[in-house]
């Protein structure tokens, strides 16, 4: 995916951040352009739905005004994504009880995951059936487990960044990831046996005896 | 037990699911424009944050005072699905609306139309409601004109070191909305103010006060820089590089 497909070194970010701090506002545009795609995906996957652009816009503006408090030498991306996550949560604050909030967040994310296959069917790695199963499996997870899976695997953040983005201790991320994968795996095995299909991805799982 | 190893296939599929999310390129550009516009203004342009998700109808309704509309034509190489491009996606910067276009475009824009001589700068200044700016590096314009509704001031220089250069000015702050964008817009600045640079040919349509198209036909413009100066929005067009355009733009000053 463009935008954050090429590896960007942290030291490059630091140089840009130094320019921003020195009063070069244009330099911030480089960071915005560099991280807008991943920020949008983060917001969308964590439940911002159609408000993802507003959430990300707000996050970038907040990050800019908070740069003075940003620890020098720290990585910009996880810090930004943490703000994106908070802004996304704020969206659902009015949704009442926690269960309602989580439900509404997932209701906004799920269609996005289902939609992906229509973007470019030829380039799709996942079969439509496998995708449907994955999305179904994800919807069975609790919100806290789903969030670590989204950050760690769908957004491809490492464990440390996942911890920063979700404001969780690293050990919590580790244990939640483990549990989430276990649940997801058994849920998918169940779905697979129910559908009785032998598509490629399913076979791979079954063949591994998990 | 290493969880990642037990669930390799599952993890690979989850990563594929993440990678196959719809591309956010257009959204990313819109966000970038909105963020840079917000942080480049020391004084807030609007009390609340601009909404990005304005529907076309809303935008059109608020477009009454928009003067120049730039349609950035997206070349086929960008792979915008025709269905999506057909939905008029707009964003507006200081009175300039930008949207995704789906019409095929030649790789070279036509030179800007010259402005007929006849009006003096001083006369033009009395006709419009804003203080005209002239780039000092270009000297006195050869042609000066004011639109019949007195909202648009145009000037041209036929023989600069960059060839023919055209400048359009209007009061852009009157209409400041955000909607949609084109992927090939570059963000830059002129004297610290946020600016947009169009390197590729793009369609330009001048709108009437009520937001409808003027009778003059759309034309393809070449390199164009749009920036704000106080209350005014300026748009310079010609065979310039971004650096040259910024230099010319940076020299804009009120008439002594």
HADDOCK unambig.tbl for C-alpha pairs under 7 A between the chains (distance, minus, plus):
assign (segid A and resid 1 and name CA) (segid B and resid 19 and name CA) 6.55 0.50 0.50
assign (segid A and resid 1 and name CA) (segid B and resid 23 and name CA) 6.84 0.50 0.50
assign (segid A and resid 26 and name CA) (segid B and resid 188 and name CA) 6.76 0.50 0.50
assign (segid A and resid 29 and name CA) (segid B and resid 32 and name CA) 6.96 0.50 0.50
assign (segid A and resid 29 and name CA) (segid B and resid 36 and name CA) 6.49 0.50 0.50
assign (segid A and resid 32 and name CA) (segid B and resid 32 and name CA) 5.91 0.50 0.50
assign (segid A and resid 33 and name CA) (segid B and resid 28 and name CA) 6.98 0.50 0.50
assign (segid A and resid 33 and name CA) (segid B and resid 32 and name CA) 6.14 0.50 0.50
assign (segid A and resid 36 and name CA) (segid B and resid 28 and name CA) 5.18 0.50 0.50
assign (segid A and resid 37 and name CA) (segid B and resid 24 and name CA) 5.92 0.50 0.50
assign (segid A and resid 37 and name CA) (segid B and resid 25 and name CA) 6.90 0.50 0.50
assign (segid A and resid 37 and name CA) (segid B and resid 28 and name CA) 5.62 0.50 0.50
assign (segid A and resid 53 and name CA) (segid B and resid 27 and name CA) 6.55 0.50 0.50
assign (segid A and resid 53 and name CA) (segid B and resid 31 and name CA) 6.16 0.50 0.50
assign (segid A and resid 53 and name CA) (segid B and resid 52 and name CA) 6.82 0.50 0.50
assign (segid A and resid 54 and name CA) (segid B and resid 51 and name CA) 6.84 0.50 0.50
assign (segid A and resid 54 and name CA) (segid B and resid 52 and name CA) 6.35 0.50 0.50
assign (segid A and resid 57 and name CA) (segid B and resid 31 and name CA) 5.50 0.50 0.50
assign (segid A and resid 57 and name CA) (segid B and resid 34 and name CA) 6.81 0.50 0.50
assign (segid A and resid 57 and name CA) (segid B and resid 35 and name CA) 5.70 0.50 0.50
assign (segid A and resid 60 and name CA) (segid B and resid 35 and name CA) 6.63 0.50 0.50
assign (segid A and resid 61 and name CA) (segid B and resid 35 and name CA) 6.13 0.50 0.50
assign (segid A and resid 61 and name CA) (segid B and resid 39 and name CA) 6.82 0.50 0.50
assign (segid A and resid 113 and name CA) (segid B and resid 21 and name CA) 6.56 0.50 0.50
assign (segid A and resid 116 and name CA) (segid B and resid 20 and name CA) 5.47 0.50 0.50
assign (segid A and resid 116 and name CA) (segid B and resid 21 and name CA) 4.66 0.50 0.50
assign (segid A and resid 116 and name CA) (segid B and resid 22 and name CA) 5.35 0.50 0.50
assign (segid A and resid 117 and name CA) (segid B and resid 20 and name CA) 6.92 0.50 0.50
assign (segid A and resid 119 and name CA) (segid B and resid 22 and name CA) 5.92 0.50 0.50
assign (segid A and resid 124 and name CA) (segid B and resid 20 and name CA) 6.89 0.50 0.50
assign (segid A and resid 125 and name CA) (segid B and resid 16 and name CA) 6.62 0.50 0.50
assign (segid A and resid 126 and name CA) (segid B and resid 13 and name CA) 6.99 0.50 0.50
assign (segid A and resid 126 and name CA) (segid B and resid 16 and name CA) 6.89 0.50 0.50
assign (segid A and resid 153 and name CA) (segid B and resid 11 and name CA) 6.61 0.50 0.50
assign (segid A and resid 153 and name CA) (segid B and resid 14 and name CA) 5.90 0.50 0.50
assign (segid A and resid 153 and name CA) (segid B and resid 15 and name CA) 5.18 0.50 0.50
assign (segid A and resid 154 and name CA) (segid B and resid 14 and name CA) 5.71 0.50 0.50
assign (segid A and resid 154 and name CA) (segid B and resid 15 and name CA) 4.89 0.50 0.50
assign (segid A and resid 154 and name CA) (segid B and resid 17 and name CA) 6.44 0.50 0.50
assign (segid A and resid 154 and name CA) (segid B and resid 18 and name CA) 3.99 0.50 0.50
assign (segid A and resid 155 and name CA) (segid B and resid 18 and name CA) 6.06 0.50 0.50
assign (segid A and resid 156 and name CA) (segid B and resid 15 and name CA) 6.78 0.50 0.50
assign (segid A and resid 178 and name CA) (segid B and resid 3 and name CA) 5.90 0.50 0.50
assign (segid A and resid 205 and name CA) (segid B and resid 9 and name CA) 6.67 0.50 0.50
